[in-house]
Amino acid sequence: MHIQKVYNYYLNNNLKHAAGLAYLAHPVSQVYY
């Protein structure tokens, strides 16, 4: 079992998701939508 690989994949997805939400929630981003 490649637990470390799965953990890294899960962690990277969470970071990308959090960054995406932060970008969408940022007031400046509203200018582009």
PDB file of N, CA, C and O in Angstrom:
ATOM      1  N   MET A   1       0.840  -1.206   0.000  1.00  0.00           N
ATOM      2  CA  MET A   1       0.000   0.000   0.000  1.00  0.00           C
ATOM      3  C   MET A   1       0.869   1.249   0.000  1.00  0.00           C
ATOM      4  O   MET A   1       1.823   1.362   0.770  1.00  0.00           O
ATOM      5  N   HIS A   2       0.524   2.175  -0.871  1.00  0.00           N
ATOM      6  CA  HIS A   2       1.301   3.411  -0.968  1.00  0.00           C
ATOM      7  C   HIS A   2       0.568   4.511  -0.215  1.00  0.00           C
ATOM      8  O   HIS A   2      -0.038   5.403  -0.809  1.00  0.00           O
ATOM      9  N   ILE A   3       0.640   4.424   1.100  1.00  0.00           N
ATOM     10  CA  ILE A   3      -0.101   5.379   1.930  1.00  0.00           C
ATOM     11  C   ILE A   3       0.427   6.795   1.742  1.00  0.00           C
ATOM     12  O   ILE A   3      -0.349   7.748   1.680  1.00  0.00           O
ATOM     13  N   GLN A   4       1.744   6.932   1.652  1.00  0.00           N
ATOM     14  CA  GLN A   4       2.333   8.268   1.517  1.00  0.00           C
ATOM     15  C   GLN A   4       1.890   8.926   0.217  1.00  0.00           C
ATOM     16  O   GLN A   4       1.606  10.123   0.184  1.00  0.00           O
ATOM     17  N   LYS A   5       1.832   8.133  -0.858  1.00  0.00           N
ATOM     18  CA  LYS A   5       1.419   8.688  -2.147  1.00  0.00           C
ATOM     19  C   LYS A   5      -0.029   9.143  -2.083  1.00  0.00           C
ATOM     20  O   LYS A   5      -0.369  10.218  -2.577  1.00  0.00           O
ATOM     21  N   VAL A   6      -0.876   8.330  -1.479  1.00  0.00           N
ATOM     22  CA  VAL A   6      -2.292   8.676  -1.345  1.00  0.00           C
ATOM     23  C   VAL A   6      -2.447   9.912  -0.480  1.00  0.00           C
ATOM     24  O   VAL A   6      -3.258  10.790  -0.776  1.00  0.00           O
ATOM     25  N   TYR A   7      -1.661   9.980   0.600  1.00  0.00           N
ATOM     26  CA  TYR A   7      -1.736  11.135   1.501  1.00  0.00           C
ATOM     27  C   TYR A   7      -1.306  12.403   0.779  1.00  0.00           C
ATOM     28  O   TYR A   7      -1.948  13.444   0.916  1.00  0.00           O
ATOM     29  N   ASN A   8      -0.226  12.323   0.013  1.00  0.00           N
ATOM     30  CA  ASN A   8       0.256  13.497  -0.723  1.00  0.00           C
ATOM     31  C   ASN A   8      -0.770  13.943  -1.749  1.00  0.00           C
ATOM     32  O   ASN A   8      -0.990  15.141  -1.930  1.00  0.00           O
ATOM     33  N   TYR A   9      -1.403  12.978  -2.427  1.00  0.00           N
ATOM     34  CA  TYR A   9      -2.418  13.298  -3.430  1.00  0.00           C
ATOM     35  C   TYR A   9      -3.594  13.994  -2.770  1.00  0.00           C
ATOM     36  O   TYR A   9      -4.108  14.991  -3.277  1.00  0.00           O
ATOM     37  N   TYR A  10      -4.015  13.454  -1.627  1.00  0.00           N
ATOM     38  CA  TYR A  10      -5.141  14.032  -0.883  1.00  0.00           C
ATOM     39  C   TYR A  10      -4.803  15.431  -0.388  1.00  0.00           C
ATOM     40  O   TYR A  10      -5.627  16.342  -0.471  1.00  0.00           O
ATOM     41  N   LEU A  11      -3.593  15.598   0.126  1.00  0.00           N
ATOM     42  CA  LEU A  11      -3.170  16.892   0.665  1.00  0.00           C
ATOM     43  C   LEU A  11      -3.082  17.931  -0.453  1.00  0.00           C
ATOM     44  O   LEU A  11      -3.538  19.062  -0.289  1.00  0.00           O
ATOM     45  N   ASN A  12      -2.494  17.547  -1.590  1.00  0.00           N
ATOM     46  CA  ASN A  12      -2.364  18.478  -2.711  1.00  0.00           C
ATOM     47  C   ASN A  12      -3.730  18.903  -3.226  1.00  0.00           C
ATOM     48  O   ASN A  12      -3.928  20.070  -3.563  1.00  0.00           O
ATOM     49  N   ASN A  13      -4.679  17.964  -3.291  1.00  0.00           N
ATOM     50  CA  ASN A  13      -6.017  18.314  -3.760  1.00  0.00           C
ATOM     51  C   ASN A  13      -6.673  19.287  -2.801  1.00  0.00           C
ATOM     52  O   ASN A  13      -7.354  20.219  -3.230  1.00  0.00           O
ATOM     53  N   ASN A  14      -6.475  19.080  -1.492  1.00  0.00           N
ATOM     54  CA  ASN A  14      -7.071  19.974  -0.507  1.00  0.00           C
ATOM     55  C   ASN A  14      -6.482  21.374  -0.619  1.00  0.00           C
ATOM     56  O   ASN A  14      -7.203  22.362  -0.487  1.00  0.00           O
ATOM     57  N   LEU A  15      -5.179  21.467  -0.860  1.00  0.00           N
ATOM     58  CA  LEU A  15      -4.531  22.773  -0.976  1.00  0.00           C
ATOM     59  C   LEU A  15      -5.034  23.510  -2.211  1.00  0.00           C
ATOM     60  O   LEU A  15      -5.290  24.713  -2.167  1.00  0.00           O
ATOM     61  N   LYS A  16      -5.175  22.774  -3.316  1.00  0.00           N
ATOM     62  CA  LYS A  16      -5.659  23.403  -4.549  1.00  0.00           C
ATOM     63  C   LYS A  16      -7.097  23.858  -4.370  1.00  0.00           C
ATOM     64  O   LYS A  16      -7.477  24.934  -4.832  1.00  0.00           O
ATOM     65  N   HIS A  17      -7.896  23.033  -3.697  1.00  0.00           N
ATOM     66  CA  HIS A  17      -9.302  23.361  -3.480  1.00  0.00           C
ATOM     67  C   HIS A  17      -9.421  24.593  -2.588  1.00  0.00           C
ATOM     68  O   HIS A  17     -10.226  25.487  -2.851  1.00  0.00           O
ATOM     69  N   ALA A  18      -8.609  24.630  -1.528  1.00  0.00           N
ATOM     70  CA  ALA A  18      -8.653  25.767  -0.598  1.00  0.00           C
ATOM     71  C   ALA A  18      -8.194  27.040  -1.313  1.00  0.00           C
ATOM     72  O   ALA A  18      -8.765  28.111  -1.106  1.00  0.00           O
ATOM     73  N   ALA A  19      -7.178  26.921  -2.142  1.00  0.00           N
ATOM     74  CA  ALA A  19      -6.680  28.087  -2.877  1.00  0.00           C
ATOM     75  C   ALA A  19      -7.739  28.574  -3.859  1.00  0.00           C
ATOM     76  O   ALA A  19      -7.916  29.779  -4.039  1.00  0.00           O
ATOM     77  N   GLY A  20      -8.442  27.639  -4.492  1.00  0.00           N
ATOM     78  CA  GLY A  20      -9.497  28.004  -5.433  1.00  0.00           C
ATOM     79  C   GLY A  20     -10.632  28.720  -4.736  1.00  0.00           C
ATOM     80  O   GLY A  20     -11.153  29.714  -5.242  1.00  0.00           O
ATOM     81  N   LEU A  21     -11.022  28.212  -3.560  1.00  0.00           N
ATOM     82  CA  LEU A  21     -12.104  28.847  -2.813  1.00  0.00           C
ATOM     83  C   LEU A  21     -11.687  30.232  -2.348  1.00  0.00           C
ATOM     84  O   LEU A  21     -12.480  31.173  -2.401  1.00  0.00           O
ATOM     85  N   ALA A  22     -10.443  30.361  -1.893  1.00  0.00           N
ATOM     86  CA  ALA A  22      -9.953  31.655  -1.415  1.00  0.00           C
ATOM     87  C   ALA A  22      -9.945  32.657  -2.570  1.00  0.00           C
ATOM     88  O   ALA A  22     -10.282  33.827  -2.386  1.00  0.00           O
ATOM     89  N   TYR A  23      -9.558  32.195  -3.756  1.00  0.00           N
ATOM     90  CA  TYR A  23      -9.524  33.084  -4.925  1.00  0.00           C
ATOM     91  C   TYR A  23     -10.937  33.522  -5.304  1.00  0.00           C
ATOM     92  O   TYR A  23     -11.173  34.697  -5.587  1.00  0.00           O
ATOM     93  N   LEU A  24     -11.885  32.564  -5.309  1.00  0.00           N
ATOM     94  CA  LEU A  24     -13.262  32.900  -5.674  1.00  0.00           C
ATOM     95  C   LEU A  24     -13.900  33.811  -4.642  1.00  0.00           C
ATOM     96  O   LEU A  24     -14.731  34.655  -4.977  1.00  0.00           O
ATOM     97  N   ALA A  25     -13.508  33.637  -3.380  1.00  0.00           N
ATOM     98  CA  ALA A  25     -14.106  34.425  -2.305  1.00  0.00           C
ATOM     99  C   ALA A  25     -13.470  35.813  -2.198  1.00  0.00           C
ATOM    100  O   ALA A  25     -14.019  36.703  -1.548  1.00  0.00           O
ATOM    101  N   HIS A  26     -12.315  35.991  -2.838  1.00  0.00           N
ATOM    102  CA  HIS A  26     -11.621  37.272  -2.742  1.00  0.00           C
ATOM    103  C   HIS A  26     -12.401  38.352  -3.498  1.00  0.00           C
ATOM    104  O   HIS A  26     -12.817  38.130  -4.635  1.00  0.00           O
ATOM    105  N   PRO A  27     -12.601  39.508  -2.883  1.00  0.00           N
ATOM    106  CA  PRO A  27     -13.380  40.593  -3.498  1.00  0.00           C
ATOM    107  C   PRO A  27     -12.872  40.995  -4.881  1.00  0.00           C
ATOM    108  O   PRO A  27     -13.669  41.286  -5.773  1.00  0.00           O
ATOM    109  N   VAL A  28     -11.569  41.014  -5.062  1.00  0.00           N
ATOM    110  CA  VAL A  28     -10.999  41.443  -6.339  1.00  0.00           C
ATOM    111  C   VAL A  28     -11.418  40.499  -7.465  1.00  0.00           C
ATOM    112  O   VAL A  28     -11.591  40.925  -8.607  1.00  0.00           O
ATOM    113  N   SER A  29     -11.582  39.200  -7.134  1.00  0.00           N
ATOM    114  CA  SER A  29     -11.939  38.229  -8.160  1.00  0.00           C
ATOM    115  C   SER A  29     -13.323  38.514  -8.738  1.00  0.00           C
ATOM    116  O   SER A  29     -13.624  38.095  -9.856  1.00  0.00           O
ATOM    117  N   GLN A  30     -14.161  39.217  -7.992  1.00  0.00           N
ATOM    118  CA  GLN A  30     -15.509  39.512  -8.464  1.00  0.00           C
ATOM    119  C   GLN A  30     -15.478  40.408  -9.700  1.00  0.00           C
ATOM    120  O   GLN A  30     -16.422  40.414 -10.490  1.00  0.00           O
ATOM    121  N   VAL A  31     -14.397  41.160  -9.868  1.00  0.00           N
ATOM    122  CA  VAL A  31     -14.285  42.063 -11.011  1.00  0.00           C
ATOM    123  C   VAL A  31     -14.241  41.267 -12.310  1.00  0.00           C
ATOM    124  O   VAL A  31     -14.725  41.725 -13.345  1.00  0.00           O
ATOM    125  N   TYR A  32     -13.654  40.066 -12.248  1.00  0.00           N
ATOM    126  CA  TYR A  32     -13.475  39.268 -13.452  1.00  0.00           C
ATOM    127  C   TYR A  32     -14.664  38.368 -13.758  1.00  0.00           C
ATOM    128  O   TYR A  32     -14.692  37.701 -14.792  1.00  0.00           O
ATOM    129  N   TYR A  33     -15.650  38.350 -12.856  1.00  0.00           N
ATOM    130  CA  TYR A  33     -16.803  37.463 -13.098  1.00  0.00           C
ATOM    131  C   TYR A  33     -18.043  38.305 -13.278  1.00  0.00           C
ATOM    132  O   TYR A  33     -19.129  37.767 -13.493  1.00  0.00           O
TER     133      TYR A  33
END
